[in-house]
Amino acid sequence: MAEKQKQKQNAIQRFLRETISEIRRVSWPTREEATYLTILVLVTMIGVGALLAAVEALSLLVLNNLLLR
């Protein structure tokens, strides 16, 4: 039983060591890049939201005209 717990502990320690090693290799964006990309994502989300709202309004208009005739 002690051997099994020791293997678990070693596996957890190995996982943490490897995770920290991978995080150090990551190429993190600069503050300016992160800001630019965040703004780009927000603008894209707003644009897609507006497009979906327009499609919904148009489809609602068409369906109301077809069903209420």
PDB file of N, CA, C and O in Angstrom:
ATOM      1  N   MET A   1       0.827  -1.194   0.000  1.00  0.00           N
ATOM      2  CA  MET A   1       0.000   0.000   0.000  1.00  0.00           C
ATOM      3  C   MET A   1       0.866   1.251   0.000  1.00  0.00           C
ATOM      4  O   MET A   1       0.556   2.223  -0.688  1.00  0.00           O
ATOM      5  N   ALA A   2       1.938   1.231   0.760  1.00  0.00           N
ATOM      6  CA  ALA A   2       2.829   2.389   0.824  1.00  0.00           C
ATOM      7  C   ALA A   2       3.484   2.616  -0.537  1.00  0.00           C
ATOM      8  O   ALA A   2       3.722   3.758  -0.932  1.00  0.00           O
ATOM      9  N   GLU A   3       3.773   1.527  -1.252  1.00  0.00           N
ATOM     10  CA  GLU A   3       4.390   1.629  -2.582  1.00  0.00           C
ATOM     11  C   GLU A   3       3.446   2.317  -3.560  1.00  0.00           C
ATOM     12  O   GLU A   3       3.872   3.139  -4.371  1.00  0.00           O
ATOM     13  N   LYS A   4       2.158   1.975  -3.478  1.00  0.00           N
ATOM     14  CA  LYS A   4       1.160   2.566  -4.381  1.00  0.00           C
ATOM     15  C   LYS A   4       1.028   4.066  -4.115  1.00  0.00           C
ATOM     16  O   LYS A   4       0.950   4.860  -5.053  1.00  0.00           O
ATOM     17  N   GLN A   5       1.004   4.453  -2.832  1.00  0.00           N
ATOM     18  CA  GLN A   5       0.887   5.869  -2.483  1.00  0.00           C
ATOM     19  C   GLN A   5       2.150   6.613  -2.919  1.00  0.00           C
ATOM     20  O   GLN A   5       2.072   7.763  -3.351  1.00  0.00           O
ATOM     21  N   LYS A   6       3.301   5.970  -2.809  1.00  0.00           N
ATOM     22  CA  LYS A   6       4.546   6.599  -3.218  1.00  0.00           C
ATOM     23  C   LYS A   6       4.539   6.839  -4.726  1.00  0.00           C
ATOM     24  O   LYS A   6       4.997   7.884  -5.188  1.00  0.00           O
ATOM     25  N   GLN A   7       4.018   5.868  -5.506  1.00  0.00           N
ATOM     26  CA  GLN A   7       3.928   6.034  -6.953  1.00  0.00           C
ATOM     27  C   GLN A   7       2.987   7.184  -7.296  1.00  0.00           C
ATOM     28  O   GLN A   7       3.281   7.975  -8.192  1.00  0.00           O
ATOM     29  N   LYS A   8       1.852   7.287  -6.591  1.00  0.00           N
ATOM     30  CA  LYS A   8       0.918   8.383  -6.827  1.00  0.00           C
ATOM     31  C   LYS A   8       1.594   9.716  -6.566  1.00  0.00           C
ATOM     32  O   LYS A   8       1.480  10.645  -7.366  1.00  0.00           O
ATOM     33  N   GLN A   9       2.291   9.807  -5.458  1.00  0.00           N
ATOM     34  CA  GLN A   9       2.960  11.047  -5.094  1.00  0.00           C
ATOM     35  C   GLN A   9       4.011  11.388  -6.149  1.00  0.00           C
ATOM     36  O   GLN A   9       4.136  12.548  -6.543  1.00  0.00           O
ATOM     37  N   ASN A  10       4.763  10.398  -6.606  1.00  0.00           N
ATOM     38  CA  ASN A  10       5.769  10.645  -7.625  1.00  0.00           C
ATOM     39  C   ASN A  10       5.125  11.076  -8.934  1.00  0.00           C
ATOM     40  O   ASN A  10       5.669  11.928  -9.637  1.00  0.00           O
ATOM     41  N   ALA A  11       3.977  10.506  -9.271  1.00  0.00           N
ATOM     42  CA  ALA A  11       3.283  10.877 -10.497  1.00  0.00           C
ATOM     43  C   ALA A  11       2.795  12.320 -10.409  1.00  0.00           C
ATOM     44  O   ALA A  11       2.875  13.063 -11.387  1.00  0.00           O
ATOM     45  N   ILE A  12       2.299  12.711  -9.259  1.00  0.00           N
ATOM     46  CA  ILE A  12       1.836  14.086  -9.067  1.00  0.00           C
ATOM     47  C   ILE A  12       3.017  15.045  -9.144  1.00  0.00           C
ATOM     48  O   ILE A  12       2.931  16.095  -9.779  1.00  0.00           O
ATOM     49  N   GLN A  13       4.110  14.685  -8.502  1.00  0.00           N
ATOM     50  CA  GLN A  13       5.298  15.538  -8.542  1.00  0.00           C
ATOM     51  C   GLN A  13       5.826  15.662  -9.971  1.00  0.00           C
ATOM     52  O   GLN A  13       6.203  16.750 -10.406  1.00  0.00           O
ATOM     53  N   ARG A  14       5.851  14.552 -10.692  1.00  0.00           N
ATOM     54  CA  ARG A  14       6.321  14.581 -12.080  1.00  0.00           C
ATOM     55  C   ARG A  14       5.413  15.461 -12.936  1.00  0.00           C
ATOM     56  O   ARG A  14       5.890  16.250 -13.753  1.00  0.00           O
ATOM     57  N   PHE A  15       4.095  15.320 -12.742  1.00  0.00           N
ATOM     58  CA  PHE A  15       3.130  16.135 -13.485  1.00  0.00           C
ATOM     59  C   PHE A  15       3.379  17.621 -13.230  1.00  0.00           C
ATOM     60  O   PHE A  15       3.405  18.414 -14.171  1.00  0.00           O
ATOM     61  N   LEU A  16       3.562  17.999 -11.970  1.00  0.00           N
ATOM     62  CA  LEU A  16       3.796  19.401 -11.636  1.00  0.00           C
ATOM     63  C   LEU A  16       5.107  19.914 -12.229  1.00  0.00           C
ATOM     64  O   LEU A  16       5.162  21.032 -12.742  1.00  0.00           O
ATOM     65  N   ARG A  17       6.167  19.098 -12.158  1.00  0.00           N
ATOM     66  CA  ARG A  17       7.454  19.497 -12.746  1.00  0.00           C
ATOM     67  C   ARG A  17       7.323  19.713 -14.248  1.00  0.00           C
ATOM     68  O   ARG A  17       7.817  20.708 -14.778  1.00  0.00           O
ATOM     69  N   GLU A  18       6.657  18.783 -14.937  1.00  0.00           N
ATOM     70  CA  GLU A  18       6.497  18.889 -16.387  1.00  0.00           C
ATOM     71  C   GLU A  18       5.615  20.072 -16.760  1.00  0.00           C
ATOM     72  O   GLU A  18       5.864  20.741 -17.763  1.00  0.00           O
ATOM     73  N   THR A  19       4.592  20.334 -15.963  1.00  0.00           N
ATOM     74  CA  THR A  19       3.704  21.471 -16.231  1.00  0.00           C
ATOM     75  C   THR A  19       4.467  22.781 -16.103  1.00  0.00           C
ATOM     76  O   THR A  19       4.346  23.656 -16.960  1.00  0.00           O
ATOM     77  N   ILE A  20       5.243  22.919 -15.052  1.00  0.00           N
ATOM     78  CA  ILE A  20       6.040  24.138 -14.852  1.00  0.00           C
ATOM     79  C   ILE A  20       7.041  24.295 -15.986  1.00  0.00           C
ATOM     80  O   ILE A  20       7.267  25.406 -16.466  1.00  0.00           O
ATOM     81  N   SER A  21       7.638  23.202 -16.414  1.00  0.00           N
ATOM     82  CA  SER A  21       8.595  23.244 -17.521  1.00  0.00           C
ATOM     83  C   SER A  21       7.926  23.726 -18.807  1.00  0.00           C
ATOM     84  O   SER A  21       8.496  24.537 -19.536  1.00  0.00           O
ATOM     85  N   GLU A  22       6.723  23.234 -19.086  1.00  0.00           N
ATOM     86  CA  GLU A  22       5.998  23.651 -20.294  1.00  0.00           C
ATOM     87  C   GLU A  22       5.595  25.126 -20.223  1.00  0.00           C
ATOM     88  O   GLU A  22       5.666  25.840 -21.223  1.00  0.00           O
ATOM     89  N   ILE A  23       5.178  25.573 -19.055  1.00  0.00           N
ATOM     90  CA  ILE A  23       4.769  26.974 -18.900  1.00  0.00           C
ATOM     91  C   ILE A  23       5.952  27.898 -19.152  1.00  0.00           C
ATOM     92  O   ILE A  23       5.775  28.986 -19.701  1.00  0.00           O
ATOM     93  N   ARG A  24       7.141  27.491 -18.766  1.00  0.00           N
ATOM     94  CA  ARG A  24       8.327  28.325 -18.996  1.00  0.00           C
ATOM     95  C   ARG A  24       8.672  28.420 -20.478  1.00  0.00           C
ATOM     96  O   ARG A  24       9.280  29.401 -20.905  1.00  0.00           O
ATOM     97  N   ARG A  25       8.295  27.416 -21.269  1.00  0.00           N
ATOM     98  CA  ARG A  25       8.593  27.418 -22.705  1.00  0.00           C
ATOM     99  C   ARG A  25       7.598  28.229 -23.529  1.00  0.00           C
ATOM    100  O   ARG A  25       7.852  28.529 -24.696  1.00  0.00           O
ATOM    101  N   VAL A  26       6.473  28.580 -22.928  1.00  0.00           N
ATOM    102  CA  VAL A  26       5.428  29.285 -23.668  1.00  0.00           C
ATOM    103  C   VAL A  26       5.911  30.662 -24.077  1.00  0.00           C
ATOM    104  O   VAL A  26       6.582  31.352 -23.308  1.00  0.00           O
ATOM    105  N   SER A  27       5.566  31.058 -25.295  1.00  0.00           N
ATOM    106  CA  SER A  27       5.896  32.390 -25.776  1.00  0.00           C
ATOM    107  C   SER A  27       4.722  33.309 -25.448  1.00  0.00           C
ATOM    108  O   SER A  27       3.738  33.357 -26.186  1.00  0.00           O
ATOM    109  N   TRP A  28       4.830  34.031 -24.349  1.00  0.00           N
ATOM    110  CA  TRP A  28       3.749  34.878 -23.887  1.00  0.00           C
ATOM    111  C   TRP A  28       3.687  36.156 -24.711  1.00  0.00           C
ATOM    112  O   TRP A  28       4.728  36.711 -25.064  1.00  0.00           O
ATOM    113  N   PRO A  29       2.472  36.638 -25.027  1.00  0.00           N
ATOM    114  CA  PRO A  29       2.369  37.885 -25.801  1.00  0.00           C
ATOM    115  C   PRO A  29       2.749  39.090 -24.940  1.00  0.00           C
ATOM    116  O   PRO A  29       2.673  39.062 -23.712  1.00  0.00           O
ATOM    117  N   THR A  30       3.162  40.149 -25.644  1.00  0.00           N
ATOM    118  CA  THR A  30       3.453  41.390 -24.920  1.00  0.00           C
ATOM    119  C   THR A  30       2.129  42.019 -24.493  1.00  0.00           C
ATOM    120  O   THR A  30       1.061  41.589 -24.929  1.00  0.00           O
ATOM    121  N   ARG A  31       2.202  43.019 -23.656  1.00  0.00           N
ATOM    122  CA  ARG A  31       0.990  43.696 -23.189  1.00  0.00           C
ATOM    123  C   ARG A  31       0.247  44.323 -24.372  1.00  0.00           C
ATOM    124  O   ARG A  31      -0.981  44.268 -24.439  1.00  0.00           O
ATOM    125  N   GLU A  32       0.994  44.917 -25.298  1.00  0.00           N
ATOM    126  CA  GLU A  32       0.375  45.551 -26.461  1.00  0.00           C
ATOM    127  C   GLU A  32      -0.336  44.517 -27.335  1.00  0.00           C
ATOM    128  O   GLU A  32      -1.448  44.759 -27.804  1.00  0.00           O
ATOM    129  N   GLU A  33       0.301  43.371 -27.553  1.00  0.00           N
ATOM    130  CA  GLU A  33      -0.322  42.305 -28.351  1.00  0.00           C
ATOM    131  C   GLU A  33      -1.590  41.785 -27.681  1.00  0.00           C
ATOM    132  O   GLU A  33      -2.605  41.573 -28.344  1.00  0.00           O
ATOM    133  N   ALA A  34      -1.531  41.583 -26.376  1.00  0.00           N
ATOM    134  CA  ALA A  34      -2.697  41.085 -25.651  1.00  0.00           C
ATOM    135  C   ALA A  34      -3.842  42.092 -25.712  1.00  0.00           C
ATOM    136  O   ALA A  34      -4.998  41.704 -25.882  1.00  0.00           O
ATOM    137  N   THR A  35      -3.532  43.381 -25.575  1.00  0.00           N
ATOM    138  CA  THR A  35      -4.555  44.419 -25.656  1.00  0.00           C
ATOM    139  C   THR A  35      -5.173  44.442 -27.044  1.00  0.00           C
ATOM    140  O   THR A  35      -6.396  44.482 -27.176  1.00  0.00           O
ATOM    141  N   TYR A  36      -4.338  44.416 -28.085  1.00  0.00           N
ATOM    142  CA  TYR A  36      -4.825  44.434 -29.463  1.00  0.00           C
ATOM    143  C   TYR A  36      -5.724  43.230 -29.746  1.00  0.00           C
ATOM    144  O   TYR A  36      -6.802  43.381 -30.321  1.00  0.00           O
ATOM    145  N   LEU A  37      -5.290  42.055 -29.349  1.00  0.00           N
ATOM    146  CA  LEU A  37      -6.069  40.846 -29.601  1.00  0.00           C
ATOM    147  C   LEU A  37      -7.379  40.843 -28.813  1.00  0.00           C
ATOM    148  O   LEU A  37      -8.394  40.353 -29.308  1.00  0.00           O
ATOM    149  N   THR A  38      -7.369  41.380 -27.599  1.00  0.00           N
ATOM    150  CA  THR A  38      -8.591  41.471 -26.807  1.00  0.00           C
ATOM    151  C   THR A  38      -9.596  42.393 -27.480  1.00  0.00           C
ATOM    152  O   THR A  38     -10.780  42.067 -27.567  1.00  0.00           O
ATOM    153  N   ILE A  39      -9.127  43.546 -27.958  1.00  0.00           N
ATOM    154  CA  ILE A  39     -10.011  44.481 -28.663  1.00  0.00           C
ATOM    155  C   ILE A  39     -10.538  43.841 -29.938  1.00  0.00           C
ATOM    156  O   ILE A  39     -11.713  43.998 -30.271  1.00  0.00           O
ATOM    157  N   LEU A  40      -9.685  43.124 -30.650  1.00  0.00           N
ATOM    158  CA  LEU A  40     -10.102  42.450 -31.877  1.00  0.00           C
ATOM    159  C   LEU A  40     -11.210  41.434 -31.593  1.00  0.00           C
ATOM    160  O   LEU A  40     -12.186  41.361 -32.340  1.00  0.00           O
ATOM    161  N   VAL A  41     -11.069  40.662 -30.535  1.00  0.00           N
ATOM    162  CA  VAL A  41     -12.084  39.673 -30.167  1.00  0.00           C
ATOM    163  C   VAL A  41     -13.393  40.368 -29.801  1.00  0.00           C
ATOM    164  O   VAL A  41     -14.463  39.922 -30.215  1.00  0.00           O
ATOM    165  N   LEU A  42     -13.324  41.451 -29.033  1.00  0.00           N
ATOM    166  CA  LEU A  42     -14.536  42.167 -28.637  1.00  0.00           C
ATOM    167  C   LEU A  42     -15.256  42.761 -29.848  1.00  0.00           C
ATOM    168  O   LEU A  42     -16.479  42.668 -29.948  1.00  0.00           O
ATOM    169  N   VAL A  43     -14.508  43.365 -30.763  1.00  0.00           N
ATOM    170  CA  VAL A  43     -15.110  43.938 -31.968  1.00  0.00           C
ATOM    171  C   VAL A  43     -15.759  42.839 -32.808  1.00  0.00           C
ATOM    172  O   VAL A  43     -16.858  43.020 -33.331  1.00  0.00           O
ATOM    173  N   THR A  44     -15.082  41.706 -32.936  1.00  0.00           N
ATOM    174  CA  THR A  44     -15.627  40.581 -33.700  1.00  0.00           C
ATOM    175  C   THR A  44     -16.915  40.069 -33.050  1.00  0.00           C
ATOM    176  O   THR A  44     -17.889  39.786 -33.747  1.00  0.00           O
ATOM    177  N   MET A  45     -16.925  39.950 -31.733  1.00  0.00           N
ATOM    178  CA  MET A  45     -18.122  39.485 -31.028  1.00  0.00           C
ATOM    179  C   MET A  45     -19.289  40.447 -31.232  1.00  0.00           C
ATOM    180  O   MET A  45     -20.421  40.015 -31.453  1.00  0.00           O
ATOM    181  N   ILE A  46     -19.019  41.739 -31.159  1.00  0.00           N
ATOM    182  CA  ILE A  46     -20.075  42.734 -31.358  1.00  0.00           C
ATOM    183  C   ILE A  46     -20.591  42.670 -32.791  1.00  0.00           C
ATOM    184  O   ILE A  46     -21.798  42.752 -33.022  1.00  0.00           O
ATOM    185  N   GLY A  47     -19.684  42.525 -33.753  1.00  0.00           N
ATOM    186  CA  GLY A  47     -20.092  42.420 -35.155  1.00  0.00           C
ATOM    187  C   GLY A  47     -20.940  41.189 -35.422  1.00  0.00           C
ATOM    188  O   GLY A  47     -21.971  41.279 -36.089  1.00  0.00           O
ATOM    189  N   VAL A  48     -20.526  40.063 -34.919  1.00  0.00           N
ATOM    190  CA  VAL A  48     -21.291  38.826 -35.114  1.00  0.00           C
ATOM    191  C   VAL A  48     -22.637  38.928 -34.401  1.00  0.00           C
ATOM    192  O   VAL A  48     -23.650  38.465 -34.925  1.00  0.00           O
ATOM    193  N   GLY A  49     -22.658  39.527 -33.218  1.00  0.00           N
ATOM    194  CA  GLY A  49     -23.911  39.719 -32.493  1.00  0.00           C
ATOM    195  C   GLY A  49     -24.874  40.599 -33.276  1.00  0.00           C
ATOM    196  O   GLY A  49     -26.067  40.307 -33.349  1.00  0.00           O
ATOM    197  N   ALA A  50     -24.356  41.678 -33.863  1.00  0.00           N
ATOM    198  CA  ALA A  50     -25.201  42.566 -34.670  1.00  0.00           C
ATOM    199  C   ALA A  50     -25.719  41.832 -35.906  1.00  0.00           C
ATOM    200  O   ALA A  50     -26.886  41.975 -36.273  1.00  0.00           O
ATOM    201  N   LEU A  51     -24.863  41.058 -36.538  1.00  0.00           N
ATOM    202  CA  LEU A  51     -25.281  40.289 -37.712  1.00  0.00           C
ATOM    203  C   LEU A  51     -26.378  39.284 -37.351  1.00  0.00           C
ATOM    204  O   LEU A  51     -27.364  39.160 -38.076  1.00  0.00           O
ATOM    205  N   LEU A  52     -26.216  38.581 -36.256  1.00  0.00           N
ATOM    206  CA  LEU A  52     -27.230  37.621 -35.825  1.00  0.00           C
ATOM    207  C   LEU A  52     -28.541  38.315 -35.461  1.00  0.00           C
ATOM    208  O   LEU A  52     -29.619  37.795 -35.751  1.00  0.00           O
ATOM    209  N   ALA A  53     -28.455  39.485 -34.829  1.00  0.00           N
ATOM    210  CA  ALA A  53     -29.662  40.234 -34.490  1.00  0.00           C
ATOM    211  C   ALA A  53     -30.381  40.667 -35.763  1.00  0.00           C
ATOM    212  O   ALA A  53     -31.610  40.612 -35.826  1.00  0.00           O
ATOM    213  N   ALA A  54     -29.626  41.100 -36.785  1.00  0.00           N
ATOM    214  CA  ALA A  54     -30.238  41.516 -38.054  1.00  0.00           C
ATOM    215  C   ALA A  54     -30.901  40.325 -38.747  1.00  0.00           C
ATOM    216  O   ALA A  54     -32.009  40.456 -39.267  1.00  0.00           O
ATOM    217  N   VAL A  55     -30.249  39.182 -38.762  1.00  0.00           N
ATOM    218  CA  VAL A  55     -30.822  37.984 -39.384  1.00  0.00           C
ATOM    219  C   VAL A  55     -32.086  37.574 -38.635  1.00  0.00           C
ATOM    220  O   VAL A  55     -33.079  37.198 -39.259  1.00  0.00           O
ATOM    221  N   GLU A  56     -32.062  37.642 -37.318  1.00  0.00           N
ATOM    222  CA  GLU A  56     -33.240  37.283 -36.537  1.00  0.00           C
ATOM    223  C   GLU A  56     -34.390  38.240 -36.821  1.00  0.00           C
ATOM    224  O   GLU A  56     -35.525  37.801 -37.007  1.00  0.00           O
ATOM    225  N   ALA A  57     -34.115  39.528 -36.856  1.00  0.00           N
ATOM    226  CA  ALA A  57     -35.168  40.510 -37.113  1.00  0.00           C
ATOM    227  C   ALA A  57     -35.748  40.322 -38.510  1.00  0.00           C
ATOM    228  O   ALA A  57     -36.963  40.395 -38.697  1.00  0.00           O
ATOM    229  N   LEU A  58     -34.885  40.081 -39.488  1.00  0.00           N
ATOM    230  CA  LEU A  58     -35.351  39.873 -40.860  1.00  0.00           C
ATOM    231  C   LEU A  58     -36.190  38.603 -40.966  1.00  0.00           C
ATOM    232  O   LEU A  58     -37.236  38.603 -41.614  1.00  0.00           O
ATOM    233  N   SER A  59     -35.741  37.531 -40.339  1.00  0.00           N
ATOM    234  CA  SER A  59     -36.494  36.283 -40.403  1.00  0.00           C
ATOM    235  C   SER A  59     -37.827  36.417 -39.666  1.00  0.00           C
ATOM    236  O   SER A  59     -38.832  35.854 -40.099  1.00  0.00           O
ATOM    237  N   LEU A  60     -37.841  37.150 -38.566  1.00  0.00           N
ATOM    238  CA  LEU A  60     -39.088  37.387 -37.837  1.00  0.00           C
ATOM    239  C   LEU A  60     -40.066  38.172 -38.710  1.00  0.00           C
ATOM    240  O   LEU A  60     -41.255  37.857 -38.758  1.00  0.00           O
ATOM    241  N   LEU A  61     -39.562  39.192 -39.396  1.00  0.00           N
ATOM    242  CA  LEU A  61     -40.400  39.993 -40.293  1.00  0.00           C
ATOM    243  C   LEU A  61     -40.981  39.143 -41.416  1.00  0.00           C
ATOM    244  O   LEU A  61     -42.174  39.220 -41.708  1.00  0.00           O
ATOM    245  N   VAL A  62     -40.130  38.332 -42.045  1.00  0.00           N
ATOM    246  CA  VAL A  62     -40.588  37.478 -43.148  1.00  0.00           C
ATOM    247  C   VAL A  62     -41.603  36.454 -42.651  1.00  0.00           C
ATOM    248  O   VAL A  62     -42.649  36.272 -43.274  1.00  0.00           O
ATOM    249  N   LEU A  63     -41.311  35.794 -41.553  1.00  0.00           N
ATOM    250  CA  LEU A  63     -42.245  34.779 -41.032  1.00  0.00           C
ATOM    251  C   LEU A  63     -43.571  35.379 -40.599  1.00  0.00           C
ATOM    252  O   LEU A  63     -44.624  34.786 -40.835  1.00  0.00           O
ATOM    253  N   ASN A  64     -43.536  36.557 -39.964  1.00  0.00           N
ATOM    254  CA  ASN A  64     -44.797  37.216 -39.574  1.00  0.00           C
ATOM    255  C   ASN A  64     -45.630  37.566 -40.803  1.00  0.00           C
ATOM    256  O   ASN A  64     -46.850  37.403 -40.792  1.00  0.00           O
ATOM    257  N   ASN A  65     -44.981  38.046 -41.863  1.00  0.00           N
ATOM    258  CA  ASN A  65     -45.714  38.388 -43.079  1.00  0.00           C
ATOM    259  C   ASN A  65     -46.287  37.145 -43.755  1.00  0.00           C
ATOM    260  O   ASN A  65     -47.387  37.190 -44.304  1.00  0.00           O
ATOM    261  N   LEU A  66     -45.556  36.049 -43.719  1.00  0.00           N
ATOM    262  CA  LEU A  66     -46.053  34.818 -44.353  1.00  0.00           C
ATOM    263  C   LEU A  66     -47.172  34.176 -43.546  1.00  0.00           C
ATOM    264  O   LEU A  66     -48.141  33.680 -44.121  1.00  0.00           O
ATOM    265  N   LEU A  67     -47.054  34.178 -42.242  1.00  0.00           N
ATOM    266  CA  LEU A  67     -48.028  33.489 -41.399  1.00  0.00           C
ATOM    267  C   LEU A  67     -49.283  34.318 -41.138  1.00  0.00           C
ATOM    268  O   LEU A  67     -50.343  33.748 -40.881  1.00  0.00           O
ATOM    269  N   LEU A  68     -49.196  35.620 -41.197  1.00  0.00           N
ATOM    270  CA  LEU A  68     -50.353  36.456 -40.893  1.00  0.00           C
ATOM    271  C   LEU A  68     -51.156  36.826 -42.134  1.00  0.00           C
ATOM    272  O   LEU A  68     -52.146  37.549 -42.018  1.00  0.00           O
ATOM    273  N   ARG A  69     -50.775  36.370 -43.281  1.00  0.00           N
ATOM    274  CA  ARG A  69     -51.529  36.653 -44.503  1.00  0.00           C
ATOM    275  C   ARG A  69     -52.720  35.797 -44.614  1.00  0.00           C
ATOM    276  O   ARG A  69     -53.469  35.904 -45.585  1.00  0.00           O
TER     277      ARG A  69
END
